[in-house]
Amino acid sequence: MFGDLMGMMGKLKETQQKIEETKRRLDTVLVDEQSSDGLLKVTLTANRTIESIDLDESLLGDKEQLEDYLILVLNKAIEKATNVNEAELGAVAKDGMPNIPGMDMFK
């Protein structure tokens, strides 16, 4: 039993390292989103850091419209980035979990 426990601890440590590596890799995975008319484009990393915002100059004349565009497009981009992030980290965590009876929450 003690050997099993040591094996599980080693597996958990290995999984933790893989999660950290995946988080670093997700800093390089880019997610693009744009408004339906293409006037505003944003790029985020899969870790939800804004990399760029590209907007058409026509949006500069209307503060409310620009704010609405930013909210809509950023929220869509954040949702996409979150889905990528959760899928990647979830896969690493699920793959690395030791088989502990009663702990099948990742299935």
C-alpha positions in Angstrom: 0.0 0.0 0.0 2.8 2.4 0.8 4.4 1.7 -2.6 1.0 2.5 -4.2 0.9 5.8 -2.3 4.4 6.7 -3.4 3.5 5.9 -7.0 0.4 8.0 -6.8 2.3 10.9 -5.3 4.9 10.6 -8.1 2.1 10.6 -10.7 0.5 13.6 -9.2 3.8 15.5 -9.2 4.3 14.6 -12.8 0.8 15.7 -13.7 1.4 19.0 -11.9 4.5 19.6 -14.0 2.5 18.8 -17.2 -0.2 21.2 -16.2 2.4 24.0 -15.7 4.0 23.2 -19.1 0.5 23.3 -20.7 -0.2 26.7 -19.1 3.1 28.0 -20.5 2.2 26.6 -23.9 -1.3 28.2 -23.8 0.4 31.6 -23.7 1.4 30.9 -27.3 -2.0 29.6 -28.5 -3.8 32.5 -30.0 -7.6 32.9 -30.3 -9.0 35.4 -32.8 -12.5 37.0 -32.7 -14.1 39.8 -34.6 -17.4 41.7 -34.9 -19.8 40.4 -37.5 -19.0 43.4 -39.8 -15.2 43.0 -39.3 -14.8 46.5 -37.8 -13.3 45.2 -34.6 -10.8 42.3 -34.2 -9.2 41.0 -31.1 -6.6 38.4 -30.4 -6.2 36.7 -27.0 -3.9 33.9 -25.8 -5.7 30.8 -24.6 -4.7 32.0 -21.1 -7.0 35.0 -21.7 -4.4 37.7 -22.1 -5.2 40.3 -24.8 -2.5 40.3 -27.4 -4.0 42.8 -29.9 -7.0 44.9 -30.7 -7.6 46.1 -34.3 -10.4 48.5 -34.9 -11.7 50.4 -37.9 -11.4 54.2 -37.6 -15.1 54.6 -38.2 -15.7 53.3 -34.6 -13.7 56.2 -33.1 -16.5 58.6 -33.8 -19.1 56.9 -31.6 -18.0 56.1 -28.0 -21.1 54.0 -27.2 -20.8 51.9 -30.3 -17.1 51.3 -29.7 -17.8 50.3 -26.1 -20.6 47.9 -27.3 -18.3 46.4 -29.9 -15.5 45.9 -27.3 -17.8 44.2 -24.8 -19.3 41.9 -27.3 -16.2 40.9 -29.1 -14.0 40.6 -26.0 -16.6 38.4 -24.3 -16.8 36.1 -27.3 -13.0 35.9 -27.5 -12.7 35.2 -23.7 -15.3 32.5 -24.0 -13.4 30.8 -26.9 -10.1 31.2 -25.0 -11.6 29.7 -21.9 -13.0 26.7 -23.8 -9.5 26.0 -25.3 -7.9 26.5 -21.9 -10.3 24.2 -20.0 -10.1 21.5 -22.7 -6.3 21.5 -22.7 -5.8 21.6 -18.9 -8.7 19.2 -18.4 -7.1 16.6 -20.7 -3.8 16.8 -19.0 -5.4 16.6 -15.5 -7.6 13.6 -16.5 -4.7 11.8 -18.2 -2.5 12.2 -15.1 -4.9 11.3 -12.4 -4.0 8.1 -10.6 -6.7 5.5 -10.3 -8.1 6.2 -6.8 -11.2 4.3 -5.9 -14.2 6.7 -5.6 -12.3 9.6 -7.3 -13.8 9.2 -10.8 -14.8 12.9 -11.0 -12.9 13.5 -14.3 -14.7 10.8 -16.3 
